[in-house]
Amino acid sequence: MSQAKGDRRERELVNELDEAGFAVMRAPASGSATERELPDVLAGDGEQFYAIEAKSSSGDPIYLTGEEVEALTFFARNFGAKPRIGVRFDREDWYFFHPGDLYVTDGGNYRVKKETALADGTDFPEFTGRSEKVTLADVGDGDDGPDEEIVRVLNAVEQGVMEIDEAAALLE
């Protein structure tokens, strides 16, 4: 990925976080303006504070060095923010991960595949508190099958004992 594309993606993330109501700033030339490694983006909404390392890719897996992740974690801890890795693949939205949730390679680097981001990442609405991820397992919790009253009414309609309008009124 070119540096210009990376810069553009970081600015895009800053703008999206700003529109979501976060106070946000991009660390220009993060990592090169100082000897200390800085996160790409700092964001907070008064309740949540994040130090974000932003990465993007056209579709190939995204890799971060162990040093990048260690520097992010160190900065976030000292700053009082939560460390997050923000990833964006072309034609997809931003997804976020805690560094501890990333796959660690044999060489000590970190990797995020596109499939992993889409399946396991925190999407932008959830990250900014506008929605909450619900899985099929969450929906199925405590569900012991169809509602008996609905089944009874549908059976009555099927048997011709109840008119459709009457059934609809009962089920409202």
Disulfide bonds with the S-S distance in Angstrom:
none
